[in-house]
C-alpha cells in the first residue's frame, strides 16, 4: 500500500486531497527546494475542496503531518535539507488552511446572501418556493409565527453588530431551528414560533440592553403560513408607528392591544368629521390647540387624576384645571361627564392619528 493510501486509511481524508503534498515534500527532502506558487495554489485549491467536502480541518492537518513522517524520520546529514523540509511542510499547511478558510468564508457569505434574500421574500410576501427555502432555515411555515420588530432613532442595517449579537443570544437559548433574526426596513426583526412565548421577551431584553434610550418594540399577533408572517410583521411595524404618532409611553406595544386604532382609521372620513366637530373650536384658543390637546391626553392617560396629569405635563394642578375649563367652554364637552369623556377621548386619539391640527383638514 502506497503512502497516500495509508494516510487516507489512517485519517479518513480522501487521497486526492493529498496528491499535491507528496511532490512538495519530496522536492524539499531531495533538493532543499521550497514549493513554488503553482504548487501552493494547487494545495490551496485542495484545502478549499476539503472544506466543501466537509473534511474537518484538524483531520486534514493530521493527514499532512502523517504524510511528512517518513521523510522526517530519516534526517539528512545536511541540516539545511531538514530545515527546507520543515519549511515546505509549514508552507503547505498554510496553503491548505488558506484555501479551507477561503472556502468557508465564501460558503458563509453565500448562506448569508441566501438568508437575506429569504427574509426579504418572507417579510414582503414574495412566495418563490418559500416553504422549501424556509425548511432550510428551520422554519415550518404551517405553524403559527409571531413577529417582533424593534425601532431605534438610527435605522438598523444588516451590518449592525446588534443583529448578530441578538441572533446569537436567541439561538443559544432557543436553537437555530426556531428563531430568525434580521434587519429589515430599518428595523430589527425577530420571527419566532407562537408556541415559543418566551422568545419575544428575550428579544426585548436584548434590544433594551443593546440600544440607547428611545427604542420601541412592536409585537404582531400570531398568524399561520407565509402570509401570516407578513401580516404579523406589518402589525408589529404598525404598532411602532402608532406608538410614535400617539406618543404612547410604553416601549413595548402589542398589536393585539391596539386593535381599536385600525378600526378608527378604517373610516377616515368619520374620524376627520369627529375631530373637526369636537376639537375644531380649540383652534381659537390662545396659544393654539396643542397645549389643550396635551392636557386632555395626560388626563385620559392618568384616568382623570389631574394631579398626576400635572406632574406628567410639568405644570401646576391649577393650570390643568384651568385648561380643562377652557376645553369645556370652547367645545361644550367636559371630561367629567362619562358620555362626553368618551367622545373627547376618541376625538383626541383621532387627532393624534391624523396629525391634527398640523396635517389634517380643518
Secondary structure, DSSP 8 states (H G I E B T S, - for coil): --HHHHHHHHH---GGGGHHHHHHHHHHHHH-----HHHHHHHHHHHHHHHHTT--HHHHHHHHHHHHHHHHTS--SSHHHHHHHHHHHHHHHHHHHHHHHHHHHHHHHHHHHHHHHHHHHHHHT--SSHHHHHHHTT--TTSEEEEEEEE-SS---TT-HHHHHHHHHHHHHH-TTTEEEEEETTEEEEEEETT-THHHHHHHHHHHHHS-TT-EEEE---EEHHHHHHHHHHHHHHHHHHHHHHT-S-SEEEGGGGHHHHHHHHTHHHHHHHHHHHHGGGGGSTT-SHHHHHHHHHHHHTTT-HHHHHHHHTS-HHHHHHHHHHHHHHHS--TTSHHHHHHHHHHHHHHHHHTTTTSS--
